[in-house]
Amino acid sequence: MPLDPDAQILLDMVRVANRPAFETVSPVEARKLYAAGRPVLAPEPMPVAEVRDLTMPGPGGKIPLRFYRPVADKTLPVLVFFHGGGWVVGSIETHDTVCRHLAVAGECAVVSVEYRMGPEDKFPAAVEDCVAATEWVAENGSTLGVDTARLAVGGDSAGGNLAAVVSLVARDRGRPRLSHQLLIYPATDAGMAHPSVVRYGDGYLLTRSTMRWFYEQYLRGPDDVADWRVSPLRAPDLVGVAPAYVLTAGYDPLCDEGDDYARRLAAAGVPVRHRRFDGQIHGFAANGKVIRAAAAALDEAAAALRAAFG
């Protein structure tokens, strides 16, 4: 399938803006560049009944959270959401519009997690924070006014990686029980050896050199690549993890590893729906001001949440 014309418009906008590649600047500057692009690319935020910033105790100090409730006076299921950005950039602020959309369309509360990132806090800090946040939500349902018997995790890109890892940890620990994992173009193998990394590694927003830089900031060293908490595709066994919705994009360097993860889930007997948006690029679902298919993609992901929550 040809590249979506809207995706091409976005790529042309990036080229004209001549924004420095993340790997050519400091992590702090990369975060500023990423945040500056969100008002240009993200759609207008959907109204919700409540948005509240919270904090919780975490393994490395307080973890900021943002809580969304689409409607008032109703006990809702809850999605714990981990933002994308290569474990280096991104925040609860940059993914505000995505969380609002999932809350409204998914008819659920959303708790967005500001986990620690590299290079200041290397792996496994992000994993530890996301596991802790999921367990905290599961233990504080009455305070939050949510139904923790209907609890999901999800995220995009690096956040999709973290959601997959949290699902594996929850299975191994036997808690909390997860109803669903929502994986939006997830990173699942830090080895960067899948053919799509070469095929779409330049010219399609996320580049191979930027991916390599993200991993350099996030990981302690090369040995971490083989750790399934970095590369969940390398987990020896996926049996018993939460049912999944896996979204991949056809012009994304990560598409092959996301497709492979969906196949491995299915082979392990995990209920999984895999949806590949063939004409799209990495990150498209967060860029609805330019890419019209973003809203439909988030609506479909939200429909999977509603079905999982019953």
Buried (B, 14 or more C-beta within 10 A) or exposed (E): EEBBEBBBEBBEBBEEEEBEEBBEBEBEEBBEBBBEBBEEBBBEEBEBBEBEEBEBEBEEEEBBBBBBBBEEEEEBBBBBBBBBBBBBBBBBEBBBBBBBBBBBBBBBBBBBBBBBBBEEBBBBBBBBBBBBBBBBBBEBBEEBBBBBBBBBBBBBBBBBBBBBBBBBBBBEEEEBEBBBBBBBBBBBBBBBEBEBBEBBBEEBBBBBBBBBBBBBBBBEEEEBBEBBBBBBBBBEEBEEBBBBBBBBBBBBBBBBBBBBBBBBBBEBEBEBBBBBBEBBBBBBBBBBBBBEBBBEBBBBBBBBBBBBBE
